[in-house]
């Protein structure tokens, strides 16, 4: 299966269980791998036959920056659901949401959630 990959999309949002996380935006990074057949897009060299990266970016941006969830699991699920609904030609999508600065004492690069969802 072919795929379109987006890595390191960076946004600021209010997601978390702590009260401060609900009001103070923090950095979230999102990686996507969108699975679909790209044969026709390649042959036709036509944007209408594939997925518009700009549209994907702005859909994810709106979810991360406007919505607010307690869990990054829920954030990832919302992103996957919106993308699958918006792009019916997408067979499945893998979403990874990174939270580089959670309120956890210790040394680490990030915490993340990765999910894969399929078209119904």
Steps between C-alpha positions, in 0.01 A plus 500: 500500500622848413515778756539872547709595802499821703761532776555753774193719455527733799211677672412658834194375686337448839482125560557326832346405831662770714313830543794703367513288183141603424589871485868521401577381145792264462678345203359187335654328200305277264624241252268341246521213258197493271451177305330505160552391140709768328521331159241726330645815656845409369371416152275807471735741678189662646436628854134395476616136494685516831490673839577872527779548759389855572148385586637224725727744685221749565253232613751371755594854603136583574451186711819550705470876547121544540383181672598401854526143628623349825691223321728498197336165424176690437682764297650229275160332461337829398770569242464151351121524486495840331759397241319176412168682470645785291697272265292191416773382259726447804498131600657562840704750696767472766513796737774569753453786747810611690486698822857624554439692824244316715489579872721202588814538708793327341717500191343384172451609139121472490198286570294392200199300390483317167174364357396352167140524384327364190222617272170331593 
